[in-house]
């Protein structure tokens, strides 16, 4: 874990120095994903995906993420990312292990 002093900026939101000018790195929102359609390479089912990334619900085929039309967003570009300092909620315990529970 790397600690930053209070004056430091978060990675991806830093400012670059260009001579005497300071330019803030772009934080513009990404364009909406494009709905794309293709045939499944395994079973031939007509499927839809986002930006050229597909998953077939019939046979389970999935194309590689690098085959998409655009780059995937970074974590700091995710609009659903929790605010800094907020942690994930603790998971509730699952059902008991049937091997450990006895009915007697």
Protein Blocks (a to p, Z undefined) as FASTA:
>chain_A
ZZddfkbccehiaccdehjbccdddfbdcddddddddddfklopacddeehiacdfknop
acdfklpmbdcddfklpmkbccehiacdddddddddfklpccZZ
